[in-house]
Amino acid sequence: MREGAKHLIGLHDFTTFRSTMCQAASPVKTLDELSISEVSTTAGLEIHFYLRARSFLHNQVRSFVGTLERVGAGGWHPDKVREALEAKDRAACGPVCPPNGLYLVGVGYPDDPFA
């Protein structure tokens, strides 16, 4: 999954990973970080995804996670993530993962917008 995730870092046209209902003016976004870690819990192993960007498209994170899950499960080679990104076609995306367990951890601003 980490190898596949490397293809998503940086400035890209993320049309493939954008919901058909997305209202953003442009699919071009910059993904600054996508890290993946394994965490042991009493319920078993959890896979944690940490993403950081200036903004996200509708369902972009869920599309990334669903696609990378295919890589982790062995159904996709990590290079297929690059091929999906380059396709700029929603049909090339892996499944959209369910929202369960998806959390917004924080929002950061260079300057306090409320000061």
Secondary structure, 3 states (H helix, E strand, C coil): CHHHHHCCCEEEECHHHCCCCCCCCCCEEEEEEEEEEEEEECCEEEEEEEEEECCCCCCHHHHHHHHHHHHHCCCCCCHHHHHHHHHCCHHHCCCCCCCCCCCCCCCCCCCCCCC
